[in-house]
Amino acid sequence: MTDNCIRSYLQEVESKLVCSAKSKKLFIKELSADIEEFVDNMDEISTDALYCRFGTPTEVADAFVSQMRSSDIEEKVSHKKMVALALVSGLVVLIAAVAIGIGCFKRWEFFRHPDGYIMETPVYIVDEEQVDEYFESLRRDGARIY
Amino acid sequence: MAVDIFKFGLVELFILLFLRQEDAHGYQLVQKIEELSGGLLTVKTASLYPVLYKLAEAGCVTGREEIVEHRSARNGRVSSRVRIVYHLEEAGHKRLEELLASYESFIKGCDNVFVNVEGGKEHD
């Protein structure tokens, strides 16, 4: 068994644990040390031996959570709900802010010139000798010149 | 086949009982339960730690970090790792006395039930 196996085992256990971050961190730290000690005492190591000694990641997580106080689990679940609620609320506020911003910008654009819109006309300066050539290039681009 | 003591609610009692003898980390407690019961009793570490954390929260035990050196049986290398070693506090001694009294009542109660049922059978 490689260190990667142990690492992935611990990661799987960690992902399945439903408890406070503090308890999770502490338990994973202790479980990791337990596994290291167990592995050190074995002549031959296998995933089966690890599962037999400590249980599958699901069994470990279930056993741990079954011993937790229901208030801790409720706290964790309500924390998750709070995070989800905060994310949804944040998204709604962001969308509303963008919509209001666009509305305000359009109104500001409208009232910026109360007497009408300003038409901006581009002015191109072309050498006298190149005028014909310039018009020709415009025609080639599909412009109608009167 | 070893019986999981978690099913009988004995994890807390055994933890306190062993810690009264000497300070130990979680895995040592698991090993002691198996060793001293002659392999008849066992407990999963995942069932043991939450009980230890609850006892620590209640002030019955305290944990301190210690660097423990260990020689690998596989390759003979000495490795050191940080372990949390638990110590029984005064509140833990009191809790242990309570649990031992409850356990005594429980055993006596069970005995009474078995004697009465078995006695009843013989009487029939």
Interface residues (C-beta under 8 A of the other chain):
Chain A: S23 L26 F27 K29 E30 L31 A33 D34 E36 E37 F38 V39 D40 N41 M42 D43 I45 F54 G55 E59 V60 A61 D62 A63 F64 S66 Q67 M68 R69
Chain B: F6 H25 G26 Y27 V30 K44 T45 A46 S47 Y49 P50 V51 Y53 K54 H70 R71 S72 A73 R74 S79 R81 V82 R83 I84
